[in-house]
Amino acid sequence: MTQAPIDVRAQTAELVKEVVTEILPGVDRDLIGGSRHLKDLGADSVDRVEIIAALLDRSGVDAPMSAFSELPDIDALVDFLSGAPR
């Protein structure tokens, strides 16, 4: 997978932080990223579906929910959203 330009990736990372903190308000923004998974931040299965649905809606990415099940961590999520067609 090729990485998106830095500005697109940075914007996507900020979007992920925004959405996660809206759905999981007790999570520190600084913890959202890297090799952590949404489960590590306390997101249950319903939270994870809400987060992905909100990210798809706000980013304009057209991808099936199943595409997100194999992503190992938040960095992979950001990379996927950054490089996905809109």
Backbone hydrogen bonds, N-H to C=O, Kabsch-Sander energy under -0.5 kcal/mol:
donor,donor_aa,acceptor,acceptor_aa,energy
9,R,5,P,-2.5
10,A,6,I,-3.0
11,Q,7,D,-2.3
12,T,8,V,-2.4
13,A,9,R,-2.6
14,E,10,A,-2.1
15,L,11,Q,-2.1
16,V,12,T,-2.5
17,K,13,A,-2.2
18,E,14,E,-2.5
19,V,15,L,-2.7
20,V,16,V,-2.7
21,T,17,K,-2.3
22,E,18,E,-1.4
23,I,19,V,-2.1
24,L,20,V,-3.2
27,V,24,L,-2.2
31,L,28,D,-2.1
32,I,29,R,-1.5
33,G,31,L,-1.0
36,R,33,G,-1.3
40,D,37,H,-0.8
41,L,37,H,-0.9
41,L,38,L,-0.7
42,G,39,K,-1.8
43,A,38,L,-2.1
48,R,44,D,-2.6
49,V,45,S,-1.9
50,E,46,V,-2.4
51,I,47,D,-2.7
52,I,48,R,-2.5
53,A,49,V,-2.7
54,A,50,E,-2.4
55,L,51,I,-2.5
56,L,52,I,-2.7
57,D,53,A,-2.3
58,R,54,A,-2.8
59,S,55,L,-2.2
60,G,56,L,-1.5
61,V,56,L,-0.5
62,D,85,P,-1.3
63,A,61,V,-0.8
67,A,64,P,-1.7
68,F,65,M,-1.8
69,S,66,S,-1.0
71,L,68,F,-1.0
74,I,36,R,-2.8
75,D,34,G,-2.0
77,L,73,D,-1.8
78,V,74,I,-2.7
79,D,75,D,-2.6
80,F,76,A,-2.6
81,L,77,L,-2.6
82,S,78,V,-2.6
83,G,79,D,-1.9
84,A,80,F,-1.0
